Amino acid sequence: MRHPPLAALTSMLFAAAGCVAPQPAPADLDGLARFAFARWLPEGEDPAISDAELADALGKIHDVLGGDTLAEPQKGTLGNLTQTELDAVALSDRDPAKPQGIYLANVIHCTLEQIDALTLEPDQLSLYTEAYAAYAREMIEGTPESHPRWLTTYTSAEHALMANQFTATVQSGMRRVPDLGPEASPAGPGLVLRVYLPEPAVFENEGAEFTDDYQVETLTERAPGELVHFYGIWRYMRYGVIADSYDALMIDQTLQALVDWDLKTDELCAR
């Protein structure tokens, strides 16, 4: 006797319960990154639906990246966002084609519990001392424990190439995705983090702009103390005549900053 595929079986179970059925995650990395961002937790929807969707996405991201054998940082670009992702964060008036998409896939030597604790530490400036000139966080009241959300106002650190510092406020959230069993959660439990910039950043001096920033991170455990970390960003920043987000200089610098962030996270988890 043939059995229905998992996606069809899950849909039938939700339909029988009178619920909207979970959407199957795409198969390609571009689609998976956008899916994880948009389906982080749709407003007013039963969290169990996106639990199933994100569990599916986590397993597929792991497979697409070759997570079991990933040894060196994998870097690349992502295709444009679509209107769906902007609608998901109530920024429908933005141009989805404006920000440049990039990604990093890497292995970090931490547990999910350690990443959970590091992410929720309000004093990020004491952890990532070179990442910010100033950092302040305010938790958003009323968000459930399974997906805490917060607002962060930060000032960028000064760098040789980017002395014109900016201040921005972003909305962030962390989604704890439960283990739904070996078929529904082939990668086991995981974390999905989402960040977006509701309003453009403010620079100290004219001649620069930072108007779009949409981020999604996924973390799954491939072995005890080894996490596969996927980090997708769609960003538009123009820094005077030096570069903008489409230039190789800006792309390389941003990706290297993500690698450095993971190295610092390794150090923090080893303490």
C-alpha positions as CSV (number, residue, x, y, z in Angstrom):
1,M,0.0,0.0,0.0
2,R,1.4,3.4,-0.9
3,H,1.3,6.1,1.7
4,P,0.7,9.8,1.0
5,P,3.8,12.1,1.1
6,L,4.5,13.9,4.3
7,A,3.3,17.3,3.1
8,A,0.0,15.8,1.9
9,L,-0.4,13.9,5.2
10,T,0.2,17.0,7.3
11,S,-2.2,19.0,5.2
12,M,-4.9,16.3,5.7
13,L,-4.4,16.3,9.5
14,F,-4.7,20.1,9.7
15,A,-7.7,20.1,7.4
16,A,-9.4,17.4,9.6
17,A,-8.8,19.7,12.6
18,G,-10.4,22.6,10.8
19,C,-7.1,24.5,10.5
20,V,-5.4,26.1,7.6
21,A,-2.8,23.6,6.3
22,P,0.9,24.4,6.4
23,Q,2.6,25.4,3.1
24,P,5.4,23.1,2.0
25,A,8.7,24.9,1.9
26,P,10.4,25.5,-1.5
27,A,13.3,23.3,-2.6
28,D,15.9,26.0,-3.6
29,L,18.0,28.1,-1.3
30,D,16.6,31.5,-2.6
31,G,13.1,30.3,-2.0
32,L,13.9,28.7,1.4
33,A,15.5,32.0,2.7
34,R,12.5,34.0,1.6
35,F,10.1,31.4,3.0
36,A,11.7,31.3,6.4
37,F,11.6,35.1,6.6
38,A,7.9,35.5,5.5
39,R,6.6,32.5,7.5
40,W,8.5,33.3,10.7
41,L,5.1,33.8,12.3
42,P,2.3,35.3,10.3
43,E,0.2,37.8,12.3
44,G,-2.9,36.2,13.8
45,E,-2.0,32.7,12.6
46,D,-1.8,29.5,14.8
47,P,1.9,29.1,15.6
48,A,1.5,25.3,15.0
49,I,1.2,26.0,11.3
50,S,4.5,27.9,11.0
51,D,6.1,25.4,13.4
52,A,5.4,22.7,10.7
53,E,6.4,25.0,7.9
54,L,9.7,26.1,9.5
55,A,10.6,22.5,10.6
56,D,10.2,21.6,6.9
57,A,12.3,24.6,5.8
58,L,15.0,23.8,8.3
59,G,15.4,20.3,7.0
60,K,15.6,21.5,3.4
61,I,18.1,24.2,4.2
62,H,20.3,21.7,5.8
63,D,20.1,19.4,2.8
64,V,20.7,22.2,0.2
65,L,23.7,23.4,2.1
66,G,25.1,19.9,2.5
67,G,25.1,20.5,6.3
68,D,26.4,17.1,7.3
69,T,29.7,17.7,5.4
70,L,30.0,21.5,5.5
71,A,33.5,22.3,6.5
72,E,34.3,25.8,5.2
73,P,32.2,28.9,5.1
74,Q,29.9,28.9,2.1
75,K,29.2,32.4,0.7
76,G,27.0,33.6,-2.1
77,T,24.3,36.0,-3.3
78,L,20.5,35.6,-3.1
79,G,17.8,36.6,-5.5
80,N,15.5,39.5,-4.9
81,L,12.8,39.6,-2.3
82,T,9.2,39.5,-3.5
83,Q,6.2,41.5,-2.3
84,T,5.3,38.6,0.0
85,E,8.2,39.1,2.3
86,L,7.6,42.8,2.6
87,D,3.9,42.2,3.2
88,A,4.9,39.9,6.1
89,V,6.5,42.7,8.0
90,A,4.0,45.4,7.0
91,L,6.4,47.2,4.6
92,S,4.4,46.8,1.5
93,D,5.4,50.3,0.3
94,R,9.0,49.3,-0.2
95,D,10.6,48.1,-3.4
96,P,11.4,44.4,-3.0
97,A,14.0,44.6,-5.9
98,K,16.1,47.3,-4.2
99,P,18.1,45.4,-1.6
100,Q,21.0,43.1,-2.6
101,G,20.7,39.5,-1.2
102,I,23.7,37.7,0.2
103,Y,24.1,34.6,2.4
104,L,26.6,32.8,4.6
105,A,26.5,29.1,5.6
106,N,28.9,28.1,8.3
107,V,29.4,25.6,11.2
108,I,29.6,27.1,14.7
109,H,30.6,25.2,17.8
110,C,27.7,25.9,20.1
111,T,24.5,24.3,21.3
112,L,21.1,25.6,20.5
113,E,20.7,26.5,24.2
114,Q,23.9,28.6,24.1
115,I,22.7,30.5,21.0
116,D,19.4,31.0,22.6
117,A,21.0,32.6,25.7
118,L,23.5,34.7,23.7
119,T,20.7,36.0,21.5
120,L,18.5,37.0,24.4
121,E,21.4,38.7,26.3
122,P,20.3,42.4,26.3
123,D,23.9,43.7,26.6
124,Q,25.1,42.7,23.2
125,L,27.8,45.4,23.4
126,S,29.6,43.4,26.1
127,L,29.6,40.3,23.9
128,Y,30.4,41.7,20.5
129,T,32.5,44.7,21.5
130,E,33.6,45.7,18.1
131,A,30.3,45.4,16.3
132,Y,28.6,48.6,17.7
133,A,29.4,52.0,19.1
134,A,26.2,51.9,21.1
135,Y,23.4,49.4,21.6
136,A,20.1,49.4,23.5
137,R,17.3,46.8,23.5
138,E,13.7,47.0,24.5
139,M,11.6,43.8,24.7
140,I,8.2,44.0,23.0
141,E,5.6,43.2,25.7
142,G,3.1,40.3,25.3
143,T,5.1,38.2,22.9
144,P,5.0,34.4,23.8
145,E,8.1,32.6,25.1
146,S,8.3,30.6,21.9
147,H,9.0,33.7,19.8
148,P,10.3,36.7,21.8
149,R,10.6,40.0,19.9
150,W,12.4,43.2,20.7
151,L,13.4,46.6,19.3
152,T,17.1,47.4,19.1
153,T,18.5,50.9,18.6
154,Y,22.2,50.8,17.7
155,T,25.0,53.0,16.4
156,S,27.5,51.5,14.0
157,A,31.1,51.1,14.9
158,E,33.6,53.4,13.2
159,H,35.7,51.7,10.5
160,A,38.5,53.1,8.3
161,L,36.3,52.8,5.1
162,M,33.1,53.8,6.9
163,A,33.8,56.7,9.2
164,N,30.3,58.2,8.7
165,Q,28.5,56.4,11.5
166,F,24.7,55.8,11.5
167,T,22.0,55.0,14.0
168,A,19.2,52.6,13.2
169,T,16.3,50.9,15.0
170,V,15.5,47.3,14.0
171,Q,12.8,44.9,15.0
172,S,14.1,41.4,15.9
173,G,12.7,38.1,16.9
174,M,13.7,34.6,17.7
175,R,11.5,31.6,16.9
176,R,12.1,28.3,18.8
177,V,11.1,25.6,16.4
178,P,10.2,22.4,18.2
179,D,11.1,18.8,17.1
180,L,8.0,17.5,15.5
181,G,9.4,14.0,15.0
182,P,11.8,12.4,12.5
183,E,9.5,12.8,9.4
184,A,8.3,16.4,10.0
185,S,11.6,17.6,11.6
186,P,14.4,15.8,9.7
187,A,16.9,18.4,11.1
188,G,15.5,18.2,14.6
189,P,14.6,21.3,16.6
190,G,16.1,24.7,15.6
191,L,16.1,28.4,15.9
192,V,14.9,30.9,13.3
193,L,15.8,34.6,13.8
194,R,14.4,37.5,11.9
195,V,15.4,41.1,11.7
196,Y,14.1,44.0,9.7
197,L,14.6,47.8,9.5
198,P,11.2,49.6,9.6
199,E,12.7,53.1,9.0
200,P,15.9,54.2,7.2
201,A,18.9,54.7,9.4
202,V,20.2,58.2,10.2
203,F,23.8,59.0,9.3
204,E,26.0,61.6,11.1
205,N,26.8,63.2,7.8
206,E,25.1,63.5,4.4
207,G,26.1,61.5,1.4
208,A,25.0,58.0,2.6
209,E,21.9,56.0,3.0
210,F,20.7,52.8,4.6
211,T,17.1,52.2,3.7
212,D,16.5,48.4,3.6
213,D,17.7,45.6,5.8
214,Y,15.9,42.2,6.0
215,Q,17.7,39.3,7.7
216,V,16.9,35.7,8.5
217,E,19.0,33.1,10.4
218,T,18.5,29.4,10.9
219,L,20.4,27.1,13.2
220,T,20.2,23.4,13.5
221,E,22.3,20.8,15.2
222,R,24.2,18.4,13.0
223,A,26.2,16.8,16.0
224,P,26.5,17.6,19.7
225,G,27.9,21.1,19.9
226,E,28.0,21.7,16.2
227,L,25.4,23.9,14.6
228,V,24.8,24.6,10.9
229,H,24.2,28.4,10.7
230,F,22.6,29.9,7.7
231,Y,22.4,33.7,7.5
232,G,20.6,35.5,4.7
233,I,20.5,39.3,4.3
234,W,18.8,41.5,1.8
235,R,20.2,45.0,2.3
236,Y,20.5,48.4,0.5
237,M,23.2,50.7,1.8
238,R,25.0,53.4,-0.2
239,Y,28.1,54.8,1.3
240,G,29.0,58.0,-0.6
241,V,31.1,57.4,-3.6
242,I,32.9,54.4,-2.1
243,A,30.3,51.7,-2.7
244,D,26.7,50.5,-2.4
245,S,25.3,47.1,-1.6
246,Y,25.6,45.9,-5.2
247,D,29.4,46.5,-5.3
248,A,31.8,43.6,-4.8
249,L,33.6,45.6,-2.1
250,M,30.5,46.0,0.0
251,I,29.4,42.4,-0.5
252,D,32.8,41.0,0.4
253,Q,33.1,43.2,3.5
254,T,29.6,42.3,4.7
255,L,30.2,38.5,4.2
256,Q,33.6,38.8,6.0
257,A,31.8,40.5,8.9
258,L,29.4,37.6,9.1
259,V,32.4,35.1,9.2
260,D,34.0,37.2,12.0
261,W,30.7,37.3,13.9
262,D,30.6,33.5,13.8
263,L,34.2,33.2,15.0
264,K,33.4,35.5,17.9
265,T,30.3,33.4,18.7
266,D,32.5,30.3,18.8
267,E,34.7,32.0,21.4
268,L,31.7,33.0,23.5
269,C,30.4,29.4,23.5
270,A,33.8,28.0,24.5
271,R,33.9,30.1,27.7
